[in-house]
Amino acid sequence: MSKILVTYYSRTDNTKQVAEAIYDALEGEKSIKPFQELADRESDAFSLVFAGFPVHSHSVPYAVEEFLKSTPEGKKIAFFSTHGSLTGSRLSREALENATVLSAKARMLGTFSCRGRVSPQALEVLMKSPEHRAWAEMAASAATHPDASDLADARDFAAWILTLAAQD
Ligand SMILES: Cc1cc2nc3c(=O)[nH]c(=O)nc-3n(C[C@H](O)[C@H](O)[C@H](O)COP(=O)(O)O)c2cc1C
């Protein structure tokens, strides 16, 4: 029987909401925990790990890097992320590509991402910076995300990864 872990890093709960949607869609023995609460090598006991994070500075948040680097060889893993940038943009894909490189030894089954509301405090700071203003104006329209449709997609993603893991 496979054991599945959903783990995530989330500062303002966007990624947490996606993590919970993925967790809801999973069948069988499963656990959900923020990265910070995982004991050292705790994830080794799981045959499949869903790991999620918000995009920070176009990449994986520092707090998540170590976890990804320590992913054991051959571990089945799937990534999910939330980001302020437009869906499908290069900026939103880069972080997932970085995550895949960081955990290169793992058996990566798939990735999912959706937009997530950028905190008003962060937007306010970025709007004042000439360098970041244009990005902040674009990212402001993420305010309604993740929405019900994003969370439904996250559940479908979870079910699809389960199918792939079973065939693997
Ligand atoms: C410090 C910081 C840096 C961020 N950098 C980016 C970025 O480079 N690209 C992007 O699309 N979103 C960026 N965002 C927006 C977050 O990725 C987005 O709001 C995410 O949904 C937050 O998830 P959380 O609520 O789980 O923390 C940034 C947010 C913060 C707070």
PDBQT file of the ligand as one rigid body, heavy atoms in Angstrom, charges set to zero:
ROOT
HETATM    1  C1  LIG A 201       8.827  37.824  -1.188  1.00  0.00    +0.000 C 
HETATM    2  C2  LIG A 201       7.895  37.459  -2.327  1.00  0.00    +0.000 A 
HETATM    3  C3  LIG A 201       8.410  37.294  -3.605  1.00  0.00    +0.000 A 
HETATM    4  C4  LIG A 201       7.566  36.941  -4.666  1.00  0.00    +0.000 A 
HETATM    5  N1  LIG A 201       8.107  36.740  -5.902  1.00  0.00    +0.000 NA
HETATM    6  C5  LIG A 201       7.301  36.366  -6.927  1.00  0.00    +0.000 A 
HETATM    7  C6  LIG A 201       7.841  36.109  -8.222  1.00  0.00    +0.000 A 
HETATM    8  O1  LIG A 201       9.029  36.245  -8.479  1.00  0.00    +0.000 OA
HETATM    9  N2  LIG A 201       6.992  35.701  -9.215  1.00  0.00    +0.000 N 
HETATM   10  C7  LIG A 201       5.650  35.523  -8.990  1.00  0.00    +0.000 A 
HETATM   11  O2  LIG A 201       4.938  35.138  -9.904  1.00  0.00    +0.000 OA
HETATM   12  N3  LIG A 201       5.100  35.756  -7.765  1.00  0.00    +0.000 NA
HETATM   13  C8  LIG A 201       5.882  36.162  -6.737  1.00  0.00    +0.000 A 
HETATM   14  N4  LIG A 201       5.346  36.387  -5.498  1.00  0.00    +0.000 N 
HETATM   15  C9  LIG A 201       3.893  36.172  -5.289  1.00  0.00    +0.000 C 
HETATM   16  C10 LIG A 201       3.619  34.825  -4.635  1.00  0.00    +0.000 C 
HETATM   17  O3  LIG A 201       4.272  33.787  -5.326  1.00  0.00    +0.000 OA
HETATM   18  C11 LIG A 201       2.103  34.526  -4.645  1.00  0.00    +0.000 C 
HETATM   19  O4  LIG A 201       1.380  35.568  -4.051  1.00  0.00    +0.000 OA
HETATM   20  C12 LIG A 201       1.835  33.212  -3.934  1.00  0.00    +0.000 C 
HETATM   21  O5  LIG A 201       0.540  32.759  -4.264  1.00  0.00    +0.000 OA
HETATM   22  C13 LIG A 201       1.943  33.309  -2.417  1.00  0.00    +0.000 C 
HETATM   23  O6  LIG A 201       1.696  32.030  -1.872  1.00  0.00    +0.000 OA
HETATM   24  P1  LIG A 201       1.466  31.744  -0.331  1.00  0.00    +0.000 P 
HETATM   25  O7  LIG A 201       0.191  32.432   0.073  1.00  0.00    +0.000 OA
HETATM   26  O8  LIG A 201       1.321  30.263  -0.245  1.00  0.00    +0.000 OA
HETATM   27  O9  LIG A 201       2.658  32.246   0.420  1.00  0.00    +0.000 OA
HETATM   28  C14 LIG A 201       6.159  36.772  -4.438  1.00  0.00    +0.000 A 
HETATM   29  C15 LIG A 201       5.651  36.960  -3.144  1.00  0.00    +0.000 A 
HETATM   30  C16 LIG A 201       6.494  37.317  -2.098  1.00  0.00    +0.000 A 
HETATM   31  C17 LIG A 201       5.912  37.521  -0.730  1.00  0.00    +0.000 C 
ENDROOT
TORSDOF 0
